[in-house]
């Protein structure tokens, strides 16, 4: 898990905390990811949605990132589990890569454990951020 500061909107933080509390009887892997997400929320700086920098990956952002090991470039929206659809480029915040990118800024390199080992991901561009587009729903 990265040492850089991450930023979460107050709306996203509240909704993610409700998500964590609302999951009952999680499986072993899900329990691990829920714990990791809770830890990320604890270390995050929460900001009013009107004050979140435009280059931060927030929930429902469309982000372009590079796997620093393979040099492959990916484009995904980070979404809540109910909205996840890998084939449509929507990855759950509870998936390792979704969780890894949340709260980081363009230019940040994130090291994050995934089932296949450690990944190094570089946030290259936030192509869409709801807050920058004036969407602040809770």
N, C-alpha and C positions, 0 to 999 in steps of 0.2 A: 504494500500500500504506500502511496506516495507521501512525501513529506511536504509538498507544496500546499499552500492554502487553497481550500476549495470554497466555492460560494454557492449557496442554495437560497432560493427565494423563500420568504416566510410561508407563502402559499404551498410551495412544493414540500417544504419541511413538514408542515402540518399534515398534508395529505399522505406523505410517505410514512409518518408516524402512525397515522390511522391504519394504513395498509399493514404495517408490521403488527400492530395490536390485533387486527382483524383476522389474521391467519391462524387458524386453530389446527392442531395436530399436523405440523409440518413434517415432511420427511427429513432424513438426515442431511441431504444436500441443501434442501430449502432452509433448514434451521441454520446451517452455516452461513448461507447468503443473507438471511435475515439479520443475523448477528453482525455480519460485516457492514450491511447497510446502516444498522443502528449506530455502529461505531463511526461510520463516515458522517452521519448526521451530527453526532456529538462534536466532532472536530471541525465541522463546517462553520463558516461565518454566514449567518443568515442575514439577508438583506431584503428590504422592501422591494417588491417587484418593479417599482418605478425606478429604483436605483441600481438594479443589477446591470453590470457592464454587458454590452452587446456581444462580446466575444466569449461569454461564459456558456457552457453547455448546461441548459436547464431542461426540465422535463418537457417532452414533446419537441425538443430542438432537433433539427436535421444537421448532423455533424459529419464532416469529412475527416477521416483520420488515417494514419499510416501505421502499419505494423513495422516497427523498426528492424525486426529480424528478417522478415521476408521482403520488405519494401513494398508490399502490396497495399493498395489504397482501397478504403471501404467508405461507404456512404450509408448511414443508418439514422433513423429517428429513435430517440430514447423515449420509451412509452411505459405506461402502467401495464402490469401483466395482462389485464383483460383486453388490451388493445394490441398486444404483441402479434406480429405476423411476419415471420422471418422472410418469407418469399416476397413480401411487399416492402421489405427494408425497415420493418418496425421491430426493434429489439427491446425486450423487457428490461426495466431497471433492475430486476432481480437476476438477470443473466450476468455472468462475470464481466463481460465487456461493457454492457450498459451501465453497470454499477461503477466500473472503473472510470468511465468518461464523465459521469455526472459531476458538475461543479468545477471542472477544469476549464482553462482558458486556451485560446488559440496560442500555439507555440509550446504549450506544456507537453512534457513527455511523462507518461504514467507507466509505472511497473505494476503489474497486477497478476495474481495467480489465477490460472484457468485450469480446467481439468487436464489439459495436455502439458502443463508446466507454467513457467513465468512468461508473460507477454510484455513487451515494451511498445506502447502506443503513443503516437504523437498527434495531438489535435491540430489539424491543419486549417480548418475553416468551419465556422458555424454558418451554414447556408440559410437557416431559418431558426429564429428564436421567438417563441410566442410573445414574450415581454417586449421585445423590440418591435413587434408587429402590433402592439397595443392590446394583446389578449392576456388578461390577468385573472382568469377564473380560478376558483378554489376547488 
